[in-house]
């Protein structure tokens, strides 16, 4: 799934929160690209379910 949102508007954060809240329990992680102001991917981030509704995140790679 691609999430398209205006840069620095906070809408991508809202979408990621919605995804985390609505993912089935069988999915414990997902990855997404963080895009810079220039429209280029800057890094790949992995979010992982910790306990219940708690999530953690880590940067897998810097693309810049």
Backbone as JSON, one array per atom type, in Angstrom:
{
  "sequence": "XXXXXXXXXXXXXXXXXXXXXXXXXXXXXXXXXXXXXXXXXXXXXXXXXXXXXXXXXXXXXXXX",
  "N": [[0.85, -1.16, 0.0], [0.61, 2.18, -0.84], [1.14, 5.24, 0.77], [0.2, 8.42, 0.33], [0.89, 11.68, 1.13], [0.8, 15.18, 1.9], [3.89, 16.93, 2.37], [5.15, 17.58, 5.62], [2.61, 18.04, 6.78], [1.41, 16.41, 8.6], [-0.49, 14.53, 7.99], [0.35, 12.01, 7.09], [1.29, 10.85, 9.43], [-1.12, 10.54, 10.81], [-2.34, 8.65, 9.15], [-0.58, 6.44, 9.39], [-0.93, 5.89, 12.11], [-3.62, 5.09, 12.05], [-3.4, 2.79, 10.45], [-1.8, 1.15, 12.14], [-3.57, 0.82, 14.3], [-5.65, -0.62, 13.12], [-4.63, -2.94, 11.99], [-4.69, -6.5, 11.67], [-4.15, -8.81, 14.41], [-2.44, -10.8, 13.6], [-0.52, -9.67, 12.0], [2.53, -8.43, 12.69], [4.42, -6.55, 12.06], [5.39, -3.85, 9.87], [6.67, -2.08, 7.03], [7.81, 1.13, 5.87], [8.52, 3.86, 3.66], [10.22, 6.85, 4.41], [9.76, 10.01, 3.21], [11.49, 12.8, 1.88], [11.49, 16.47, 1.81], [12.11, 17.06, -0.79], [10.85, 15.12, -2.19], [12.1, 12.71, -2.55], [12.87, 9.38, -1.46], [14.07, 8.97, 1.85], [14.66, 7.25, 4.01], [14.1, 3.86, 5.15], [11.7, 2.63, 7.3], [10.85, 0.43, 9.91], [8.02, -0.65, 11.59], [7.04, -2.29, 14.51], [4.93, -4.47, 16.29], [4.73, -4.4, 19.77], [3.49, -4.97, 22.42], [0.15, -5.69, 22.66], [-1.5, -2.79, 21.9], [0.79, -1.34, 21.63], [3.56, -0.04, 19.84], [6.78, -0.18, 18.3], [9.54, 1.38, 16.58], [12.07, 1.31, 14.06], [14.88, 2.46, 12.18], [15.68, 1.04, 9.16], [17.31, 1.47, 6.95], [19.29, 4.15, 5.73], [18.7, 6.18, 3.04], [19.64, 8.46, 2.0]],
  "CA": [[0.0, 0.0, 0.0], [1.32, 3.45, -0.84], [0.49, 6.33, 1.49], [0.62, 9.7, -0.22], [0.45, 12.76, 2.0], [1.62, 16.38, 1.74], [5.05, 17.01, 3.27], [5.04, 18.41, 6.83], [1.23, 18.35, 7.13], [0.96, 15.53, 9.68], [-1.49, 13.55, 7.56], [0.97, 10.68, 7.02], [1.3, 10.35, 10.81], [-2.48, 10.1, 11.1], [-2.59, 7.43, 8.39], [0.19, 5.36, 10.0], [-1.62, 5.55, 13.37], [-4.82, 4.34, 11.68], [-2.95, 1.46, 10.01], [-1.4, 0.4, 13.33], [-4.76, 0.51, 15.09], [-6.56, -1.5, 12.4], [-4.0, -4.16, 11.5], [-5.03, -7.7, 12.45], [-3.11, -9.25, 15.35], [-1.5, -11.71, 12.92], [0.53, -8.85, 11.38], [3.25, -7.83, 13.81], [5.35, -5.51, 11.61], [5.28, -3.35, 8.51], [7.75, -1.14, 6.66], [7.4, 2.24, 5.02], [9.58, 4.8, 3.28], [10.07, 8.25, 4.81], [10.07, 10.83, 2.04], [11.95, 14.14, 2.22], [10.82, 17.62, 1.2], [12.37, 17.04, -2.22], [10.08, 14.03, -2.79], [12.92, 11.51, -2.66], [12.91, 8.55, -0.25], [15.22, 9.25, 2.71], [14.99, 6.07, 4.81], [13.09, 2.83, 5.32], [11.41, 2.46, 8.72], [10.03, -0.74, 10.24], [7.25, -0.58, 12.83], [6.82, -3.64, 15.02], [4.03, -4.55, 17.44], [5.43, -4.83, 20.98], [2.47, -5.63, 23.25], [-1.18, -5.11, 22.48], [-1.56, -1.65, 20.99], [2.08, -0.64, 21.64], [4.41, -0.25, 18.67], [8.11, 0.4, 18.28], [10.0, 1.62, 15.21], [13.52, 1.44, 13.87], [15.31, 2.77, 10.82], [16.39, -0.09, 8.56], [18.38, 1.96, 6.08], [19.3, 5.54, 5.29], [18.85, 6.21, 1.59], [20.2, 9.76, 1.6]],
  "C": [[0.9, 1.23, 0.0], [0.49, 4.48, -0.08], [1.05, 7.62, 0.94], [0.04, 10.8, 0.66], [1.35, 13.96, 1.78], [2.74, 16.43, 2.78], [4.77, 17.98, 4.41], [3.61, 18.8, 7.2], [0.69, 17.48, 8.26], [-0.03, 14.48, 9.25], [-0.92, 12.15, 7.43], [1.01, 10.05, 8.41], [-0.08, 9.82, 11.18], [-2.79, 8.78, 10.39], [-1.85, 6.25, 9.02], [-0.45, 4.95, 11.32], [-2.87, 4.72, 13.08], [-4.45, 2.92, 11.26], [-2.59, 0.61, 11.22], [-2.61, -0.05, 14.15], [-5.62, -0.57, 14.44], [-5.93, -2.75, 11.81], [-4.47, -5.36, 12.32], [-3.86, -8.11, 13.33], [-2.07, -10.15, 14.69], [-0.37, -10.97, 12.22], [1.25, -8.12, 12.51], [4.27, -6.79, 13.38], [5.0, -5.07, 10.19], [6.37, -2.32, 8.29], [7.18, -0.04, 5.78], [8.6, 3.14, 4.76], [9.24, 6.18, 3.82], [10.58, 9.08, 3.64], [10.46, 12.23, 2.5], [11.17, 15.22, 1.5], [11.01, 17.66, -0.31], [11.62, 15.92, -2.95], [10.83, 12.73, -2.94], [12.86, 10.7, -1.36], [14.19, 8.82, 0.54], [15.63, 8.05, 3.55], [13.8, 5.11, 4.84], [12.94, 2.6, 6.83], [10.54, 1.22, 8.89], [9.34, -0.49, 11.57], [6.92, -2.01, 13.23], [5.93, -3.58, 16.26], [4.81, -5.09, 18.64], [4.49, -5.62, 21.88], [1.14, -4.94, 23.02], [-1.16, -4.0, 21.45], [-0.26, -0.86, 20.95], [2.92, -1.03, 20.43], [5.77, 0.39, 18.9], [8.51, 0.6, 16.82], [11.51, 1.7, 15.19], [13.8, 1.74, 12.41], [16.11, 1.58, 10.3], [17.52, 0.37, 7.67], [18.19, 3.44, 5.8], [19.57, 5.55, 3.8], [19.5, 7.49, 1.11], [21.69, 9.71, 1.43]]
}
